[in-house]
């Protein structure tokens, strides 16, 4: 596990040449590692050395001052002049503004590359840091650490009262009066072992592929994520104290399903179900995990479809006597807590496809497929348009999930059935998979999914992907394809990373761009005739041309020649594919279906011509 720092163990010129020739991998400016090493493990092993190199005037604080290293989830806490976060693979350096008159001491660290000195918070300052209000630094110091620091101070100063006076002196010097008050109260009056319990509080266990990975608790005021002591990569991170971790937030129902569950309260939404996408289960009683079926794909859609049409038997919700009966019957399956929860505003249902081709709701069964029925109020043709868009995406070389149009009962328009790509492919498949959308990756709330830029997405992809150059080209292809088919809904929740590892690994083996999903030509719908790109490319969301995509590519570090080759490839393949667009035979489509597809084809041809 070799770490190379420019100006320390390697020269600038030599590092640049080695990176260009593939002998070294650049993690960020001045920081390089050997390509054959476990890069995530190397970064965590040398976390303190990297932090000292990047921020020579900073010092270890909070839990990192106690541990003299990062926490198990990869967070390293330091204090310096400002607040900022730096993410390097599985390492996250969290910097907070230091007090005006810090009390720091010197510690010695040896990470295998030799001993070096590092500045750390003194015991007095660590104790005050433990009581900072709404601070991630404070939350990193658990109860055991607080007790140990308090005992250490009492021994150093002779008794708890003298220790409180010493801590107060530092608190007054830095105007940390609230912290000083709480620290004194803790030293002089240790909390009682018997504590009152708020009945509104929520305590849950979060499991991934059935294995508990931590606890997500709400005390009636704010959320707290407590990582479990497990041998696995850090999947869930609480980046903002008191708020739901972005990864969990991205799993919660929204839009139609949120209305069905009749609540926008996060606690109520979590209590309403147990199973979520990305093989996540959240339960209040740990014993419930054993009763939940594993989401494993045992019957593939290609064995029950022909030329894009589903040939199995549909046994899901149907329409009743009144027009909105189907939507009501679909909503009824979510009354059962064993029905998996889905995010996204579109009406959809979790389904299970068995070996006999029976397609039924995934209530109490493995969740293997997603059913997207026709919408209302002008969106009746959404399944047909999305099926066509996914077919075109696959034709131009994008990875797309298996899909089919399902004939529906009671004269309903065909629904779209999509096969999940984030689950195991059999009982012998031991992989651990997780899908993390870009809202979660960028630590943005769901309502901010239209606020990003493709440049920001690219920066995240480059820093997290295990094949960054390939994934940046995939991102270029995705964006160009979205523009050419007039997909105005390629927002941050419709772009994601697919993370894969094996049991026992402390890091993800692969982190790659997820396959194409939720792709649709939005401009064919009456209310979206003038729809623009959901996120900007080169500062633009409309009237995009080749120079815009070339400029974006060079901005994110791709070669212009590679960008041109990718653009030409998409244009050529899409031009051929759009001339072969054909809806599956044997299904009954409304008169407007062919008209919408013709309009979609015309839009695509015009945009190809503009290039």
C-alpha positions, 0 to 999 in steps of 0.5 A, spaced: 500 500 500 504 505 497 502 512 498 506 518 494 505 525 496 508 530 491 514 534 494 514 529 500 516 522 497 515 524 489 517 530 485 511 533 481 514 532 474 515 524 476 508 524 479 505 527 472 509 522 468 507 516 472 500 518 472 500 519 464 503 512 463 498 509 468 504 507 473 500 511 478 493 513 480 492 521 482 486 521 487 487 529 487 492 534 486 499 532 489 496 525 492 498 519 488 497 511 489 499 505 486 494 502 481 495 495 483 493 496 491 487 496 494 486 504 493 480 505 498 484 501 504 491 505 502 487 512 503 484 509 510 491 507 512 494 513 511 488 518 512 492 522 517 498 523 513 494 525 507 490 530 512 496 533 514 499 534 507 493 537 505 492 541 511 498 542 514 496 548 519 490 543 521 489 539 527 486 532 529 479 534 533 473 530 536 473 523 535 479 523 531 483 526 536 482 520 541 483 515 535 489 518 532 485 516 525 479 516 522 473 513 524 470 506 522 466 509 517 472 513 514 470 520 517 477 524 519 475 530 523 480 536 523 480 543 525 483 549 522 481 556 519 474 554 515 468 549 514 469 544 509 469 537 507 474 533 502 472 526 499 477 521 497 474 515 495 472 512 502 475 517 506 472 523 508 476 529 511 471 533 515 474 540 517 471 545 522 473 552 524 477 552 530 476 556 536 480 563 536 485 560 542 485 552 541 488 548 546 492 543 542 498 538 543 503 533 539 501 526 538 506 521 534 503 517 529 506 511 525 502 509 519 507 504 516 511 509 512 514 512 518 513 516 525 511 523 524 508 528 529 501 531 528 497 536 532 491 534 536 486 537 541 488 537 548 483 533 553 480 539 555 478 542 548 476 535 546 471 535 552 468 542 550 468 539 542 463 533 545 458 538 547 458 543 541 451 544 538 449 541 532 456 539 530 458 533 527 464 533 530 460 533 537 456 527 535 463 523 533 464 523 540 460 517 543 458 516 550 464 511 552 469 517 549 465 522 554 466 518 560 473 516 558 475 524 557 471 526 563 475 521 568 482 523 565 480 530 566 478 528 573 485 524 575 489 530 571 486 536 576 485 532 582 477 532 582 471 533 578 470 540 580 478 542 579 477 539 572 470 543 571 474 549 573 480 548 568 475 546 562 471 553 564 477 557 563 478 554 556 471 555 554 471 563 557 477 564 553 474 562 546 467 564 548 464 557 548 460 558 554 454 553 552 459 548 551 462 550 558 456 550 561 454 543 559 461 540 560 461 543 567 454 539 568 457 533 566 463 533 570 459 535 576 453 531 575 454 525 571 447 523 567 443 518 571 443 511 568 435 511 568 433 515 563 426 517 561 424 515 554 420 519 549 414 515 546 414 519 540 422 516 538 423 511 533 429 506 533 430 502 527 435 497 525 437 498 518 440 492 514 443 491 507 442 484 504 439 482 510 445 483 514 444 489 520 449 495 518 447 500 523 441 503 527 437 509 525 434 513 530 429 519 531 429 522 538 423 526 537 427 532 534 432 529 530 435 523 526 441 520 528 445 514 524 449 509 528 454 505 524 454 498 526 460 494 527 460 490 521 465 488 516 463 491 510 464 498 506 460 504 509 454 505 505 450 510 509 453 516 512 450 522 516 453 528 512 448 533 516 447 532 524 440 531 525 438 530 518 436 523 515 442 520 511 442 522 504 442 515 502 436 513 506 432 519 504 433 517 497 429 511 498 423 514 501 416 514 497 415 521 494 410 523 489 404 519 488 406 514 493 407 519 498 400 521 497 397 514 498 401 513 504 398 520 506 404 523 510 410 527 509 413 525 515 419 521 515 418 517 521 411 515 519 414 513 512 419 509 515 414 506 519 409 504 514 414 499 510 420 495 511 423 494 504 426 498 500 430 499 493 438 497 494 436 491 498 435 495 504 430 493 510 429 498 515 425 495 521 423 497 528 424 490 531 431 486 529 427 479 529 423 482 523 429 481 518 428 474 518 421 474 516 423 478 510 424 475 503 430 476 499 430 480 493 433 475 488 432 474 481 430 467 479 426 468 473 428 473 468 423 477 464 427 475 457 424 468 459 417 471 459 417 476 453 417 476 446 419 482 441 418 486 447 411 484 449 410 480 456 407 473 455 406 471 462 400 472 466 398 478 470 395 477 477 396 485 479 391 490 481 385 491 476 380 497 474 373 496 478 367 499 476 369 506 476 374 510 472 379 511 478 378 504 481 385 501 478 389 507 481 385 505 488 386 498 487 394 499 486 394 504 492 391 498 496 397 494 496 401 499 499 397 498 506 401 492 507 407 494 510 410 488 507 410 491 500 416 494 498 417 502 498 419 506 491 421 513 490 419 517 484 413 521 483 411 516 477 405 511 479 409 504 480 408 498 483 413 493 486 412 486 483 414 479 483 415 474 477 416 467 478 418 461 474 411 460 471 411 467 468 406 469 474 407 477 475 404 479 482 405 484 487 411 483 491 407 483 498 411 478 502 415 476 496 421 477 492 421 484 489 424 483 482 420 487 477 417 494 477 411 495 474 409 502 471 402 503 469 399 508 464 398 515 467 392 520 467 391 527 465 395 527 459 400 521 461 396 515 458 402 513 453 408 514 458 409 506 458 409 506 451 414 512 450 419 509 456 419 502 453 421 506 446 426 510 449 429 504 453 430 500 447 433 506 443 438 507 449 440 499 448 440 500 441 445 506 441 450 502 446 447 504 453 446 499 458 439 498 459 435 493 463 430 488 461 423 491 459 416 489 456 410 492 455 404 488 459 397 487 456 393 490 462 386 487 464 379 491 463 381 495 457 387 499 461 393 501 456 399 497 456 404 498 462 411 497 462 415 492 466 422 493 468 427 488 471 431 490 477 438 490 476 440 492 483 439 485 486 442 478 486 441 473 480 441 467 484 442 464 491 449 462 489 450 470 487 453 472 494 454 479 491 452 485 495 449 491 491 447 498 492 444 503 487 445 510 490 442 516 486 446 523 485 442 526 490 444 522 495 451 522 492 451 530 492 448 530 499 442 534 496 435 533 498 430 530 493 427 537 491 433 539 489 434 534 483 433 539 478 438 544 481 445 540 479 449 541 473 452 535 469 459 538 471 458 537 478 455 530 477 462 528 473 466 531 479 463 526 483 463 520 478 471 521 477 472 521 485 468 515 486 468 511 480 473 505 480 473 506 472 472 514 472 474 515 464 469 509 462 464 512 466 465 519 464 464 517 457 458 513 459 455 520 462 457 524 456 453 518 452 447 519 457 447 526 456 447 526 449 442 521 448 437 525 453 438 531 449 437 527 442 431 524 444 428 530 448 428 527 455 427 533 460 427 528 466 434 526 466 435 529 473 439 527 479 435 522 481 435 518 474 442 518 474 446 513 479 452 509 481 451 502 482 456 499 487 458 492 488 462 488 493 463 481 496 461 479 504 467 481 508 470 486 503 471 493 507 470 497 500 466 496 494 469 492 489 466 496 483 463 503 483 460 504 476 455 508 472 448 505 473 444 502 467 439 507 463 433 508 467 426 512 467 428 515 460 422 518 456 421 523 451 418 528 455 416 533 449 411 528 446 406 530 452 401 536 452 404 539 458 411 538 456 412 541 449 417 546 451 421 541 456 428 543 457 434 538 459 433 537 467 440 539 469 445 543 465 450 541 460 456 547 459 451 552 462 445 550 457 439 546 458 436 547 451 439 548 444 445 544 445 450 542 440 456 538 439 461 544 441 457 544 448 458 537 449 465 537 447 466 543 452 463 539 457 468 533 456 474 537 456 472 541 462 471 534 466 478 531 463 476 527 457 480 528 451 476 532 445 478 526 440 474 521 445 468 525 446 468 526 438 468 519 437 463 518 442 458 523 440 459 520 432 458 513 435 451 515 439 449 519 432 450 514 428 447 508 432 441 512 434 440 514 426 439 507 424 435 505 430 430 510 430 428 508 423 427 501 426 422 503 431 416 499 432 411 497 438 411 490 440 406 486 436 400 482 439 398 488 444 392 493 443 394 500 443 390 506 443 390 511 436 394 516 440 400 511 441 402 511 434 402 518 433 406 519 439 411 515 437 411 518 430 412 525 434 418 522 438 421 519 432 420 526 428 423 530 434 429 525 434 431 526 427 430 533 427 435 533 433 440 528 430 440 533 423 442 539 428 448 536 429 
